[in-house]
């Protein structure tokens, strides 16, 4: 039963705030003041533009506080081309840090890889029709929070609609960790037998929250036998935790098919559940970036949240994914195009992230 009488907000110390284009500072009594053709306070500033090469500061908040919910939507293409969801970079900074704790292409952060929309219905990430991207990870901060959207898109994005819901006055414990997210990619230049690195260089204590994997299959046959490996607190050659295969890690089995068979052709089944899912698969280029829309590598998007089954670390963490396939003659080493987003909490300071690949290195070559 929810004990509302012991809720810190009702106790008087915590206050609700919200930032969007109607109230960019989140100040009390300052929302819905801009004028439209309907008059003052009548939906006068629903969105903001983002010019090519520019940075839009979505939020700048004095703490202590906790970000509770982020909602955002943008067009998935402009007259300059598609891949807006890969060309915009979401960055978050806590307590005036120099280097971001979150640095992920916008679409991938919301489990929409390949610059392509997909519906997602999970506990922390929801993408609703049509392109309403929601995040429910709680993000505490002590002195300040800054959220930016950086455009590396070739053209102007006419409208960024967003809302950041948060509280201020929260009591943030001395050991409370901070939210982090990082994006990495292994492409066709990877050597056979080389594992994809989901995240590395995490030092300090914390909790791994989950993974989003966007995999373009560059070789024939089944692509998902690779194990996800968690190297915890000094693990060297072998990890403490591993999965039994990529589709198993995402909660599925037997290749996400209605039945494991060759004839007739099996039906791939997508699903989206609270803690795991396989919401996207396509053999056609939905971005329409090429006239050869059916000649692309099959694409697969899946996620796994470690919320009821936490992965704790006290000193360090490294997470990798084997590139292993299977066919009638057994297992084989593969080379695929894999992009991943890792989400975790950890104590600060964090290690500086590797340089994010440039725009042309984040899209197909």
Secondary structure by P-SEA (a helix, b strand, c coil): cccccccccccccbbbbbbccccccccccccccccccccccccccccccccccccccccccccccccccccccccccccccccccccbbbbbbccccccccccccccccccccccbbbbbbcccbbbccccbbbbccbbbbccbbbbbbbbccccccccccbbbbbcccccccccbbbbbbbbbbbcccccccbbbbcccccccbbbbccbbbbbbbccccccccbbbbbbcccccccccccccccccccccccccccccccccbbbbbbbccccccccccccccccccccccccccbbbbbccccccbbbbbccbbbbbbbbcccccccccccccccccccccccccccccccccccccccccc
